[in-house]
Amino acid sequence: MTAVRHTVRLTPYTLALFAMVLVSALLARPAVANNQDLAKYVDENTQKLVERLNEEKGLYEQDPESFYGEMEEALTGFVDFRRIAARVMGRYARQTTPEQRDEFVVRFKRSLFDSYAQALVNNSDSFEIEVQQAEINPRDDDRASVNLLVTTESGDRYQVTYSMYRKGSDSDWLMENVIVEGVNIGLAFRDRFAQEMEARRGDVDAVIDNWGEAVASLNLDDEMDQGANQE
């Protein structure tokens, strides 16, 4: 399939964020019936979305709040942030109020958008994204995975896999997790949330308020780099 080149501030975690924005926004719209249709749709629409993301860079520099609004509009309905956030909270979700869960969804999205925005602004390195395979689960046609290969300008290669689901054949595909070089991002976030809960003696509000800093302290890039360098 076609490899699409993009320029962005390059770290493995940034690659994961960029590919999340790219692929999740593409997969939701079509009522695809098979693996070939799913892969073809992603491949054909990648370049169009890359152009849109390049335009968003200028928007962020001129009006950050408008940028966040554009990101919210583009991804709501494509990425199931509420489902992902609930999984990140794990068993602690049962200890929270609906208001706390709502606030965590807001903080969770903002942490991702902040990371992506900084990547756009501080672009310096180039990489290519190639959609290699899209496969609907043969045992459950409401679940699918999308495999991508990210190749940097220096020749490093990163395998990225997205877990997708839908609520029936007439529903849109939504992303629920991402794995980069064997590093399960959703699981890493969940482990970090649990660590924060223990460190803050179960103070859910404190964990939510400081979620951006907690994510920033994760050392995911080194783990992903080790996986890429072993190939």
Backbone as JSON, one array per atom type, in Angstrom:
{
  "sequence": "MTAVRHTVRLTPYTLALFAMVLVSALLARPAVANNQDLAKYVDENTQKLVERLNEEKGLYEQDPESFYGEMEEALTGFVDFRRIAARVMGRYARQTTPEQRDEFVVRFKRSLFDSYAQALVNNSDSFEIEVQQAEINPRDDDRASVNLLVTTESGDRYQVTYSMYRKGSDSDWLMENVIVEGVNIGLAFRDRFAQEMEARRGDVDAVIDNWGEAVASLNLDDEMDQGANQE",
  "N": [[0.83, -1.19, 0.0], [0.26, 2.41, -0.25], [2.84, 4.48, 0.98], [2.87, 7.16, 3.16], [4.4, 10.26, 3.6], [5.29, 12.23, 6.39], [6.02, 15.11, 8.38], [7.26, 15.71, 11.59], [7.86, 16.33, 15.1], [9.96, 13.95, 16.28], [9.47, 11.16, 18.17], [9.08, 7.85, 19.46], [6.66, 7.73, 20.96], [5.35, 10.0, 20.09], [4.93, 9.23, 17.44], [3.02, 7.27, 17.86], [0.88, 8.82, 18.82], [0.39, 10.49, 16.62], [-0.29, 8.6, 14.63], [-2.54, 7.56, 15.8], [-4.37, 9.71, 15.63], [-4.49, 9.88, 12.86], [-5.33, 7.29, 11.8], [-7.61, 6.55, 13.29], [-9.44, 8.54, 12.64], [-9.97, 7.9, 10.05], [-11.11, 5.38, 9.98], [-13.68, 5.34, 10.98], [-15.77, 6.12, 9.31], [-16.53, 4.46, 6.94], [-18.83, 1.86, 5.98], [-17.55, -0.78, 6.05], [-17.15, -4.05, 4.67], [-15.35, -6.09, 4.58], [-11.9, -7.25, 5.0], [-10.3, -6.27, 2.88], [-11.75, -4.05, 1.89], [-11.64, -2.41, 4.14], [-8.88, -1.92, 4.46], [-8.32, -0.71, 1.99], [-9.84, 1.63, 2.07], [-8.62, 3.05, 4.19], [-6.06, 3.39, 3.1], [-6.52, 4.95, 0.77], [-7.46, 7.36, 1.78], [-5.57, 8.45, 3.41], [-3.67, 10.42, 2.56], [-5.26, 12.71, 2.22], [-6.04, 13.29, 4.84], [-3.58, 13.78, 6.03], [-2.89, 16.2, 4.84], [-4.82, 17.84, 5.99], [-4.06, 17.73, 8.69], [-1.61, 19.0, 8.58], [-2.46, 21.57, 8.08], [-3.63, 22.13, 10.52], [-1.53, 22.67, 12.16], [-0.81, 25.38, 11.82], [-3.14, 26.53, 12.83], [-3.02, 25.87, 15.55], [-0.81, 27.38, 16.37], [-1.77, 29.97, 16.01], [-4.24, 30.1, 17.36], [-4.72, 28.42, 20.01], [-6.95, 27.37, 21.49], [-8.93, 27.12, 19.58], [-7.72, 25.19, 18.04], [-7.81, 22.97, 19.78], [-10.55, 22.68, 19.84], [-11.04, 21.94, 17.17], [-9.69, 19.49, 17.09], [-11.22, 18.07, 18.93], [-13.71, 18.01, 17.62], [-12.99, 16.61, 15.32], [-12.26, 14.07, 16.23], [-14.16, 13.11, 18.04], [-16.5, 10.63, 18.23], [-15.05, 9.02, 16.63], [-12.8, 8.1, 17.99], [-13.12, 6.25, 20.88], [-13.05, 7.81, 23.5], [-14.16, 7.8, 26.07], [-14.51, 5.1, 26.66], [-11.86, 4.23, 26.54], [-10.73, 5.8, 28.59], [-12.11, 4.79, 30.79], [-11.06, 2.23, 30.9], [-8.43, 2.87, 31.46], [-8.65, 3.87, 34.05], [-9.4, 1.55, 35.26], [-9.95, -0.78, 37.88], [-10.38, 1.2, 39.69], [-12.28, 2.85, 38.72], [-14.75, 2.22, 39.72], [-14.78, 3.47, 42.12], [-15.24, 6.07, 41.71], [-17.14, 9.09, 41.09], [-19.81, 9.95, 38.76], [-19.25, 12.56, 37.87], [-16.5, 12.8, 38.37], [-15.52, 10.87, 36.62], [-16.27, 12.01, 34.2], [-14.67, 14.3, 34.25], [-12.14, 13.15, 34.16], [-12.12, 12.06, 31.6], [-12.06, 14.43, 30.11], [-9.56, 15.48, 30.95], [-7.89, 13.43, 30.1], [-8.17, 13.43, 27.3], [-7.21, 16.01, 26.8], [-4.52, 15.79, 27.54], [-3.52, 14.12, 25.55], [-4.04, 15.69, 23.27], [-2.45, 17.91, 23.83], [0.14, 16.81, 23.71], [0.22, 16.03, 21.03], [-0.1, 18.51, 19.75], [2.25, 19.87, 20.48], [4.05, 18.28, 19.15], [3.44, 18.86, 16.5], [4.14, 21.58, 16.34], [6.88, 21.6, 16.91], [8.18, 20.38, 14.75], [10.63, 18.42, 13.06], [11.76, 16.14, 12.05], [11.36, 13.56, 9.55], [9.02, 11.03, 8.57], [7.59, 7.98, 7.29], [4.34, 6.62, 6.9], [2.87, 3.56, 6.52], [0.06, 1.75, 5.71], [-0.3, -1.49, 6.43], [-1.96, -3.74, 6.84], [-5.38, -4.49, 7.37], [-7.58, -6.09, 9.41], [-10.52, -7.8, 10.02], [-11.75, -9.42, 12.82], [-11.99, -12.9, 12.58], [-13.52, -14.4, 14.29], [-15.17, -12.65, 15.5], [-16.96, -10.32, 14.11], [-17.27, -7.72, 14.84], [-15.0, -6.68, 15.76], [-11.7, -5.52, 15.06], [-8.36, -5.18, 13.7], [-5.7, -2.95, 12.87], [-2.75, -2.77, 11.13], [0.24, -0.93, 10.97], [3.22, 0.33, 9.44], [5.8, 2.32, 10.46], [8.31, 4.26, 9.21], [11.31, 5.87, 9.79], [13.27, 8.78, 8.81], [15.9, 8.15, 9.22], [15.91, 5.46, 9.0], [14.9, 3.81, 11.0], [12.38, 1.54, 12.09], [9.01, 1.14, 13.0], [6.51, -0.85, 14.34], [3.08, -0.52, 14.43], [-0.01, -1.13, 15.94], [-3.51, -1.08, 15.86], [-6.36, -1.52, 17.89], [-9.69, -2.1, 17.14], [-13.25, -1.58, 17.43], [-16.79, -2.13, 17.03], [-20.28, -1.39, 17.5], [-22.07, -3.42, 16.42], [-22.99, -4.29, 13.03], [-23.96, -2.09, 11.62], [-22.84, 0.07, 12.77], [-20.3, 2.6, 13.43], [-16.72, 2.15, 13.16], [-14.63, 2.19, 15.99], [-11.71, 3.26, 17.73], [-9.99, 1.56, 20.31], [-7.6, 0.93, 21.52], [-3.96, 1.03, 21.34], [-0.91, -0.34, 20.16], [2.54, -0.09, 20.2], [5.44, -1.24, 18.89], [5.23, -3.5, 20.53], [4.63, -2.38, 22.95], [1.98, -1.82, 24.96], [-0.11, 0.75, 24.89], [-2.51, 1.51, 26.17], [-2.51, -0.23, 28.38], [-0.18, 0.62, 29.65], [-0.93, 3.21, 30.42], [-2.98, 2.53, 32.19], [-1.58, 1.16, 34.21], [-0.06, 3.31, 35.1], [-2.02, 4.99, 36.15], [-2.9, 3.45, 38.31], [-0.54, 3.44, 39.86], [-0.38, 6.14, 40.49], [-2.69, 6.41, 42.04], [-2.02, 4.87, 44.26], [0.24, 6.27, 45.17], [-0.9, 8.68, 45.88], [-2.58, 8.02, 47.87], [-5.18, 7.11, 47.29], [-6.56, 9.37, 46.51], [-8.63, 10.42, 44.31], [-9.34, 12.79, 42.96], [-6.94, 14.25, 43.06], [-5.29, 12.65, 41.49], [-6.56, 12.83, 39.01], [-6.38, 15.6, 38.54], [-3.65, 15.88, 38.19], [-3.02, 14.41, 35.97], [-1.89, 14.98, 33.44], [0.82, 15.56, 34.02], [1.53, 13.09, 35.05], [1.36, 11.41, 32.81], [3.34, 12.56, 31.24], [5.58, 11.79, 32.6], [5.91, 9.15, 32.02], [8.0, 6.64, 30.67], [7.87, 5.77, 27.93], [9.04, 5.98, 25.43], [11.69, 4.96, 25.42], [11.23, 2.23, 25.79], [9.87, 1.63, 23.41], [11.78, 2.31, 21.53], [13.72, 0.36, 22.07], [12.4, -1.92, 21.18], [12.17, -1.33, 18.43], [14.85, -1.18, 17.67], [15.67, -3.77, 17.92], [14.83, -5.09, 15.73]],
  "CA": [[0.0, 0.0, 0.0], [0.99, 3.65, -0.36], [3.47, 5.03, 2.17], [2.66, 8.59, 3.19], [5.43, 10.93, 4.38], [4.85, 13.34, 7.21], [7.09, 15.7, 9.17], [6.8, 15.97, 12.95], [8.89, 16.12, 16.1], [9.93, 12.5, 16.24], [9.77, 10.18, 19.21], [8.12, 6.76, 19.25], [5.37, 8.06, 21.54], [4.74, 10.95, 19.16], [4.45, 8.45, 16.31], [1.78, 6.62, 18.28], [-0.16, 9.83, 18.89], [0.05, 10.91, 15.27], [-0.99, 7.53, 13.93], [-3.86, 7.46, 16.4], [-5.2, 10.73, 15.01], [-4.62, 9.57, 11.44], [-6.09, 6.09, 11.45], [-8.93, 6.53, 13.91], [-10.32, 9.42, 11.9], [-10.28, 7.29, 8.76], [-11.81, 4.1, 10.07], [-15.04, 5.4, 11.5], [-16.83, 6.46, 8.36], [-17.08, 3.51, 5.98], [-19.47, 0.63, 6.42], [-16.77, -1.78, 5.33], [-17.67, -5.4, 4.84], [-14.28, -7.09, 4.64], [-10.56, -6.74, 5.25], [-9.81, -5.53, 1.73], [-12.42, -2.75, 1.87], [-11.14, -1.63, 5.25], [-7.52, -1.5, 4.15], [-8.36, 0.19, 0.84], [-10.36, 2.92, 2.5], [-7.56, 3.73, 4.95], [-4.97, 3.76, 2.2], [-6.92, 6.0, -0.17], [-7.79, 8.61, 2.44], [-4.48, 8.9, 4.27], [-3.06, 11.66, 2.1], [-6.18, 13.81, 2.47], [-6.01, 13.65, 6.24], [-2.27, 14.36, 6.31], [-2.98, 17.6, 4.45], [-5.61, 18.53, 7.0], [-3.27, 17.84, 9.91], [-0.61, 20.03, 8.34], [-3.15, 22.85, 8.24], [-3.92, 22.33, 11.93], [-0.35, 23.23, 12.81], [-0.95, 26.82, 11.8], [-4.24, 26.89, 13.71], [-2.56, 25.8, 16.94], [0.09, 28.5, 16.65], [-2.53, 31.21, 16.01], [-5.36, 30.06, 18.29], [-4.69, 27.07, 20.61], [-8.25, 26.87, 21.89], [-9.62, 26.68, 18.36], [-7.08, 23.94, 17.67], [-8.38, 21.91, 20.62], [-11.92, 22.47, 19.38], [-10.98, 21.19, 15.92], [-9.32, 18.11, 17.43], [-12.39, 17.48, 19.57], [-14.71, 17.75, 16.59], [-12.51, 15.61, 14.36], [-12.08, 12.74, 16.8], [-15.33, 12.64, 18.77], [-17.26, 9.72, 17.38], [-14.09, 8.16, 15.94], [-12.06, 7.47, 19.08], [-13.99, 6.12, 22.05], [-12.27, 8.29, 24.63], [-14.77, 7.4, 27.33], [-14.2, 3.68, 26.86], [-10.43, 4.14, 26.83], [-10.5, 6.39, 29.9], [-12.62, 3.86, 31.8], [-10.08, 1.15, 31.0], [-7.24, 3.4, 32.12], [-8.97, 3.93, 35.46], [-9.44, 0.17, 35.72], [-10.82, -1.09, 39.02], [-10.63, 2.42, 40.45], [-13.45, 3.54, 38.16], [-15.91, 1.95, 40.58], [-14.69, 4.33, 43.29], [-15.4, 7.45, 41.27], [-18.48, 9.59, 40.78], [-19.95, 10.29, 37.33], [-18.57, 13.82, 37.61], [-15.06, 12.54, 38.32], [-15.23, 10.16, 35.38], [-16.37, 12.99, 33.13], [-13.5, 15.17, 34.32], [-10.97, 12.41, 33.72], [-12.19, 11.99, 30.14], [-11.6, 15.73, 29.63], [-8.11, 15.57, 31.19], [-7.23, 12.42, 29.28], [-8.12, 13.95, 25.94], [-6.35, 17.19, 26.74], [-3.12, 15.36, 27.6], [-3.18, 13.63, 24.21], [-4.03, 16.81, 22.34], [-1.27, 18.72, 24.13], [1.32, 16.12, 23.18], [0.16, 16.09, 19.57], [0.12, 19.9, 19.34], [3.67, 20.17, 20.61], [4.74, 17.56, 18.08], [3.24, 19.62, 15.27], [4.87, 22.85, 16.39], [8.33, 21.38, 16.96], [8.54, 19.38, 13.75], [12.02, 18.47, 12.59], [12.13, 14.88, 11.42], [10.37, 13.01, 8.63], [8.78, 9.59, 8.61], [6.54, 7.49, 6.41], [3.37, 5.69, 7.48], [2.31, 2.63, 5.52], [-0.95, 0.83, 6.2], [0.08, -2.81, 5.92], [-3.04, -4.72, 6.87], [-6.56, -4.27, 8.2], [-8.18, -7.42, 9.51], [-11.67, -8.0, 10.88], [-11.6, -10.67, 13.58], [-12.84, -13.94, 11.99], [-14.41, -14.96, 15.32], [-16.05, -11.58, 15.98], [-16.88, -9.32, 13.05], [-17.38, -6.39, 15.4], [-13.67, -6.29, 16.22], [-10.73, -5.5, 13.97], [-7.05, -4.61, 14.0], [-5.03, -2.3, 11.75], [-1.29, -2.78, 11.31], [0.96, 0.07, 10.22], [4.67, 0.37, 9.56], [6.32, 3.69, 10.47], [9.75, 4.26, 8.89], [11.86, 7.21, 9.97], [14.23, 9.22, 7.8], [17.17, 7.49, 9.5], [15.77, 4.04, 8.72], [14.25, 3.07, 12.08], [11.06, 1.06, 11.71], [8.15, 0.9, 14.15], [5.25, -1.52, 14.09], [1.97, 0.05, 15.19], [-1.25, -1.9, 15.79], [-4.69, -0.49, 16.49], [-7.51, -2.37, 18.18], [-10.92, -1.4, 16.79], [-14.49, -2.31, 17.69], [-18.02, -1.44, 16.66], [-21.45, -1.91, 18.2], [-22.95, -3.98, 15.41], [-22.55, -4.1, 11.64], [-24.39, -0.8, 11.1], [-22.19, 1.11, 13.56], [-18.97, 3.02, 13.02], [-15.56, 1.58, 13.84], [-14.01, 3.07, 16.98], [-10.46, 2.76, 18.25], [-10.0, 1.38, 21.76], [-6.25, 0.75, 22.06], [-2.85, 1.07, 20.39], [0.33, -1.01, 20.59], [3.69, 0.35, 19.41], [6.61, -2.07, 19.16], [4.94, -4.39, 21.64], [4.26, -1.62, 24.14], [0.54, -1.61, 25.0], [-0.26, 2.09, 25.43], [-3.62, 1.52, 27.11], [-2.08, -0.9, 29.61], [0.79, 1.5, 30.3], [-1.69, 4.27, 31.08], [-3.71, 1.96, 33.33], [-0.6, 0.94, 35.27], [0.33, 4.6, 35.64], [-3.12, 5.47, 36.96], [-2.85, 2.69, 39.56], [0.6, 3.94, 40.62], [-0.75, 7.46, 41.02], [-3.67, 6.21, 43.1], [-1.29, 4.4, 45.44], [1.12, 7.34, 45.65], [-1.73, 9.76, 46.43], [-3.42, 7.41, 48.9], [-6.56, 6.98, 46.85], [-7.19, 10.67, 46.24], [-8.96, 10.39, 42.89], [-9.3, 14.14, 42.41], [-5.54, 14.63, 42.88], [-4.78, 11.89, 40.34], [-7.15, 13.42, 37.81], [-5.83, 16.95, 38.36], [-2.24, 15.81, 37.81], [-2.85, 13.36, 34.97], [-0.97, 15.41, 32.39], [2.18, 15.37, 34.51], [1.76, 11.65, 35.2], [1.62, 10.86, 31.48], [4.62, 13.09, 30.78], [6.67, 11.09, 33.28], [6.04, 7.79, 31.5], [9.19, 6.47, 29.83], [7.47, 4.83, 26.88], [9.89, 6.09, 24.24], [12.83, 4.05, 25.52], [10.74, 0.87, 25.56], [9.56, 1.47, 21.99], [13.05, 2.33, 20.8], [14.37, -0.94, 22.23], [11.73, -2.85, 20.28], [12.52, -1.01, 17.05], [16.27, -1.47, 17.43], [15.88, -5.22, 17.91], [14.36, -5.67, 14.45]],
  "C": [[0.87, 1.25, 0.0], [1.57, 4.06, 0.98], [3.36, 6.54, 2.1], [3.68, 9.23, 4.11], [4.85, 12.1, 5.14], [6.05, 13.82, 8.02], [6.55, 16.09, 10.53], [7.97, 15.78, 13.9], [8.86, 14.64, 16.47], [10.38, 11.85, 17.53], [8.79, 9.05, 18.98], [6.73, 7.07, 19.81], [4.62, 9.04, 20.65], [4.19, 10.22, 17.94], [3.12, 7.79, 16.65], [0.64, 7.61, 18.3], [-0.6, 10.25, 17.49], [-0.75, 9.84, 14.54], [-2.38, 7.31, 14.5], [-4.82, 8.46, 15.76], [-5.5, 10.36, 13.57], [-5.58, 8.43, 11.19], [-7.48, 6.08, 12.06], [-9.91, 7.41, 13.15], [-10.73, 8.83, 10.57], [-11.2, 6.09, 8.89], [-13.28, 4.22, 10.44], [-16.09, 5.49, 10.42], [-17.35, 5.31, 7.51], [-17.78, 2.34, 6.64], [-18.8, -0.53, 5.7], [-17.27, -3.18, 5.66], [-16.57, -6.43, 4.98], [-12.93, -6.41, 4.83], [-10.06, -5.86, 4.11], [-10.44, -4.14, 1.65], [-11.87, -1.84, 2.96], [-9.76, -1.08, 4.95], [-7.5, -0.48, 3.0], [-8.82, 1.58, 1.25], [-9.3, 3.71, 3.26], [-6.48, 4.24, 4.02], [-5.33, 4.95, 1.32], [-7.11, 7.36, 0.5], [-6.67, 9.17, 3.31], [-3.93, 10.25, 3.85], [-3.97, 12.87, 2.38], [-6.11, 14.26, 3.92], [-4.67, 14.25, 6.63], [-2.28, 15.85, 5.97], [-3.76, 18.4, 5.48], [-4.81, 18.74, 8.28], [-2.18, 18.89, 9.76], [-1.22, 21.42, 8.51], [-3.41, 23.15, 9.71], [-2.72, 22.9, 12.69], [-0.45, 24.74, 12.9], [-2.05, 27.29, 12.74], [-3.79, 26.88, 15.16], [-1.69, 26.99, 17.29], [-0.67, 29.82, 16.77], [-3.59, 31.25, 17.11], [-5.45, 28.66, 18.91], [-6.06, 26.52, 20.96], [-9.07, 26.42, 20.69], [-9.05, 25.36, 17.88], [-7.69, 22.78, 18.47], [-9.83, 21.62, 20.2], [-11.97, 21.67, 18.09], [-10.64, 19.73, 16.18], [-10.51, 17.38, 18.04], [-13.43, 17.09, 18.53], [-14.29, 16.64, 15.65], [-12.53, 14.2, 14.93], [-13.28, 12.22, 17.58], [-16.2, 11.81, 17.82], [-16.36, 8.77, 16.61], [-13.24, 7.39, 16.95], [-12.98, 7.42, 20.28], [-13.2, 6.5, 23.29], [-12.86, 7.84, 25.96], [-14.47, 5.93, 27.65], [-12.73, 3.51, 27.24], [-10.14, 4.66, 28.23], [-10.97, 5.46, 31.01], [-11.65, 2.7, 31.99], [-8.81, 1.62, 31.69], [-7.47, 3.47, 33.63], [-9.07, 2.53, 36.07], [-10.4, -0.03, 36.89], [-11.17, 0.15, 39.83], [-11.83, 3.19, 39.92], [-14.68, 3.36, 39.04], [-15.92, 2.86, 41.81], [-14.98, 5.8, 42.96], [-16.87, 7.81, 41.05], [-18.59, 9.83, 39.28], [-19.23, 11.58, 36.97], [-17.06, 13.64, 37.52], [-14.68, 11.81, 37.04], [-15.29, 11.11, 34.19], [-15.13, 13.88, 33.09], [-12.25, 14.44, 33.84], [-10.96, 12.26, 32.21], [-11.66, 13.29, 29.54], [-10.08, 15.84, 29.77], [-7.33, 14.61, 30.3], [-7.09, 12.91, 27.85], [-7.16, 15.12, 25.83], [-4.88, 16.81, 26.77], [-2.66, 14.84, 26.25], [-3.09, 14.78, 23.22], [-2.82, 17.71, 22.56], [-0.01, 18.11, 23.53], [1.37, 16.22, 21.66], [0.44, 17.5, 19.07], [1.59, 20.26, 19.42], [4.49, 19.46, 19.53], [4.61, 18.32, 16.76], [4.1, 20.87, 15.23], [6.37, 22.65, 16.28], [8.8, 20.36, 15.93], [9.97, 19.55, 13.27], [12.41, 17.23, 11.81], [11.0, 14.37, 10.53], [10.21, 11.51, 8.85], [7.66, 9.25, 7.65], [5.64, 6.54, 7.17], [2.78, 4.86, 6.36], [1.29, 1.73, 6.2], [-0.68, -0.53, 5.58], [-1.09, -3.77, 5.84], [-4.16, -4.23, 7.77], [-7.33, -5.58, 8.23], [-9.35, -7.42, 10.5], [-11.54, -9.38, 11.53], [-12.53, -11.75, 13.02], [-13.82, -14.55, 12.99], [-15.39, -13.92, 15.87], [-15.97, -10.43, 14.98], [-17.14, -7.9, 13.53], [-16.06, -5.93, 16.03], [-12.69, -6.41, 15.06], [-9.41, -4.95, 14.48], [-6.47, -4.02, 12.72], [-3.55, -2.24, 12.05], [-0.65, -1.75, 10.4], [2.46, -0.11, 10.43], [5.1, 1.83, 9.44], [7.82, 3.61, 10.25], [10.28, 5.68, 8.97], [12.88, 7.51, 8.88], [15.58, 8.52, 7.98], [17.1, 5.98, 9.31], [15.19, 3.21, 9.84], [12.83, 2.72, 11.66], [10.26, 0.7, 12.96], [6.86, 0.24, 13.69], [4.18, -0.95, 15.01], [0.71, -0.76, 14.9], [-2.37, -1.2, 16.54], [-5.75, -1.55, 16.7], [-8.77, -1.54, 17.95], [-12.11, -2.25, 17.22], [-15.66, -1.48, 17.16], [-19.19, -2.12, 17.36], [-22.47, -2.42, 17.2], [-22.54, -3.56, 14.02], [-22.94, -2.76, 11.06], [-23.73, 0.37, 11.83], [-20.82, 1.44, 13.02], [-17.9, 2.26, 13.78], [-14.96, 2.62, 14.77], [-12.71, 2.44, 17.46], [-10.52, 2.65, 19.76], [-8.62, 1.13, 22.35], [-5.23, 0.82, 20.94], [-1.64, 0.39, 21.0], [1.43, -0.56, 19.64], [4.9, -0.47, 19.83], [6.41, -2.93, 20.41], [4.56, -3.7, 22.92], [2.77, -1.26, 24.06], [0.28, -0.26, 25.69], [-1.38, 2.16, 26.46], [-3.24, 0.89, 28.44], [-1.07, -0.05, 30.38], [0.1, 2.63, 31.05], [-2.41, 3.73, 32.31], [-2.76, 1.7, 34.5], [-0.19, 2.25, 35.93], [-0.76, 5.17, 36.54], [-3.11, 4.76, 38.32], [-1.7, 3.17, 40.45], [0.29, 5.28, 41.25], [-1.75, 7.33, 42.16], [-2.99, 5.75, 44.39], [-0.44, 5.52, 46.04], [0.33, 8.45, 46.33], [-2.79, 9.23, 47.38], [-4.92, 7.44, 48.54], [-7.29, 8.28, 46.6], [-7.43, 10.8, 44.73], [-8.85, 11.78, 42.27], [-7.87, 14.58, 42.15], [-4.94, 13.92, 41.67], [-5.28, 12.51, 39.04], [-6.52, 14.78, 37.51], [-4.4, 16.91, 37.83], [-1.97, 14.79, 36.71], [-1.87, 13.75, 33.87], [0.47, 15.21, 32.78], [2.53, 13.89, 34.64], [2.09, 11.01, 33.86], [3.0, 11.3, 30.98], [5.8, 12.34, 31.4], [6.83, 9.65, 32.83], [7.24, 7.69, 30.56], [8.91, 5.48, 28.71], [8.43, 4.84, 25.7], [11.06, 5.12, 24.28], [12.4, 2.62, 25.25], [10.47, 0.63, 24.08], [10.83, 1.46, 21.16], [13.77, 0.99, 20.9], [13.73, -1.96, 21.3], [12.1, -2.6, 18.83], [13.94, -1.39, 16.74], [16.57, -2.96, 17.38], [15.49, -5.84, 16.59], [15.5, -5.71, 13.43]]
}
